[in-house]
């Protein structure tokens, strides 16, 4: 049951990020990209079909929350959630962003040369770095804070966590 609860926390964190992405891309236009990263990755590899992008996004979020619990067990806390989310962010910057065409850390990729209305266009690298780092930090902090509470380990929490 702990694994399911951890997965539920990951789903919640992924949902929060998903809503922010939809608002940033489709509602406010404030995001530095035209397609959320999970959808952009699938678009770049030719698999952005139907609801696959949000499904992959949610499964990824569920999976990493379970990995956090598997790595740290009863020792899950906000700092460890942030550390795992930081690793996810680095993985995104070094592996997935270049595959999308956004370059390492959003710098120098071919997507910068695309027209601003192209689906894989990437605007400001600074905005990209900051936005994705903040979203990963929110996800990691939420996982580190809620997983111990939802899995029944809250009696083991210390004030410092």
C-alpha distance (Angstrom), angle and dihedral (degrees) to the residues before:
residue distance angle dihedral
X1 . . .
X2 3.83 . .
X3 3.80 90.4 .
X4 3.79 92.4 51.9
X5 3.79 91.3 48.8
X6 3.81 91.3 48.7
X7 3.80 88.6 49.5
X8 3.80 89.5 51.0
X9 3.80 89.4 54.5
X10 3.81 89.5 50.2
X11 3.79 89.6 49.4
X12 3.81 90.4 51.7
X13 3.82 91.6 49.4
X14 3.79 90.6 47.8
X15 3.79 90.5 49.1
X16 3.81 91.4 53.1
X17 3.80 91.0 50.4
X18 3.81 90.6 45.3
X19 3.81 92.0 53.7
X20 3.82 91.6 47.9
X21 3.82 89.9 49.9
X22 3.81 93.1 49.4
X23 3.80 90.3 48.6
X24 3.80 92.4 45.4
X25 3.80 96.1 46.5
X26 3.79 106.4 30.8
X27 3.80 105.5 23.2
X28 3.81 109.6 31.9
X29 3.81 101.2 16.1
X30 3.81 87.2 -140.0
X31 3.81 95.7 127.1
X32 3.82 116.2 98.5
X33 3.81 90.0 -129.6
X34 3.79 136.3 54.5
X35 3.77 96.7 -137.5
X36 3.80 128.6 42.0
X37 3.82 111.0 -105.1
X38 3.82 95.9 -107.6
X39 3.80 90.8 51.5
X40 3.81 91.3 42.3
X41 3.80 90.9 53.2
X42 3.80 91.9 50.2
X43 3.82 89.8 45.4
X44 3.80 90.5 52.4
X45 3.81 91.9 52.7
X46 3.81 93.5 41.7
X47 3.81 98.4 -109.4
X48 3.81 103.8 105.2
X49 3.78 95.0 123.6
X50 3.80 125.3 150.3
X51 3.81 115.0 -50.3
X52 3.82 95.2 -14.7
X53 3.83 94.7 108.5
X54 3.82 97.4 57.4
X55 3.81 90.7 40.8
X56 3.82 90.4 53.6
X57 3.81 90.4 45.2
X58 3.82 92.4 52.8
X59 3.81 94.1 43.3
X60 3.82 89.7 50.2
X61 3.81 90.4 51.7
X62 3.80 92.4 47.2
X63 3.80 91.4 47.0
X64 3.80 95.4 51.2
X65 3.81 92.3 48.5
X66 3.81 88.9 53.8
X67 3.82 89.5 47.0
X68 3.82 89.0 52.8
X69 3.80 90.1 53.8
X70 3.81 91.9 44.1
X71 3.81 91.9 51.4
X72 3.79 98.6 45.4
X73 3.81 107.4 17.6
X74 3.79 110.1 -178.3
X75 3.81 89.2 1.9
X76 3.81 95.5 70.7
X77 3.78 110.4 131.7
X78 3.80 138.9 149.8
X79 3.81 94.2 -86.0
X80 3.81 92.0 53.1
X81 3.81 90.8 44.8
X82 3.79 88.9 53.0
X83 3.80 91.2 47.5
X84 3.80 92.8 53.2
X85 3.81 90.7 45.0
X86 3.81 88.9 50.0
X87 3.79 89.1 53.9
X88 3.82 89.5 49.5
X89 3.80 90.0 51.0
X90 3.82 92.0 49.8
X91 3.80 90.1 48.5
X92 3.79 88.7 51.4
X93 3.81 92.6 48.9
X94 3.81 95.6 46.3
X95 3.82 102.6 35.7
X96 3.78 114.3 16.5
X97 3.83 102.2 34.8
X98 3.84 92.3 55.3
X99 3.82 91.0 48.0
X100 3.80 89.1 53.2
X101 3.81 89.1 50.7
X102 3.78 95.0 -109.6
X103 3.82 94.2 115.9
X104 3.80 130.4 -129.4
X105 3.80 107.1 -40.6
X106 3.81 87.9 -6.6
X107 3.79 93.3 -64.4
X108 3.79 127.1 126.4
X109 3.78 100.1 -6.1
X110 3.79 121.3 143.8
X111 3.82 91.0 -114.3
X112 3.82 89.5 76.9
X113 3.81 89.3 66.5
X114 3.81 93.4 53.8
X115 3.79 121.9 101.4
X116 3.80 111.8 -90.5
X117 3.80 91.2 -111.7
X118 3.83 94.9 53.1
X119 3.79 113.2 113.9
X120 3.85 95.8 -121.9
X121 3.81 96.3 40.0
X122 3.81 116.5 135.1
X123 3.78 120.4 -160.7
X124 3.79 127.1 -173.6
X125 3.82 113.0 11.6
X126 3.81 90.6 -154.6
X127 3.79 91.9 53.4
X128 3.82 89.1 46.3
X129 3.82 93.0 50.8
X130 3.79 94.8 45.8
X131 3.81 96.2 43.9
X132 3.80 95.2 47.9
X133 3.81 92.8 43.3
X134 3.82 92.0 51.0
X135 3.81 92.3 47.5
X136 3.80 91.7 49.1
X137 3.81 89.8 47.8
X138 3.81 91.7 51.6
X139 3.80 90.0 49.0
X140 3.83 92.5 47.5
X141 3.80 94.8 45.7
X142 3.79 91.2 48.5
X143 3.80 91.1 50.2
X144 3.79 92.9 46.6
X145 3.78 92.2 48.3
X146 3.81 101.7 40.0
X147 3.80 103.8 35.7
X148 3.83 94.2 69.0
X149 3.79 90.3 45.8
X150 3.80 96.6 47.0
X151 3.80 94.8 42.0
X152 3.80 92.6 52.5
X153 3.78 96.6 -108.2
X154 3.81 95.1 113.6
X155 3.82 92.4 107.5
X156 3.82 87.0 66.1
X157 3.81 94.6 53.8
X158 3.76 120.3 113.7
X159 3.78 125.0 -150.3
X160 3.82 89.8 -112.2
X161 3.82 92.6 61.5
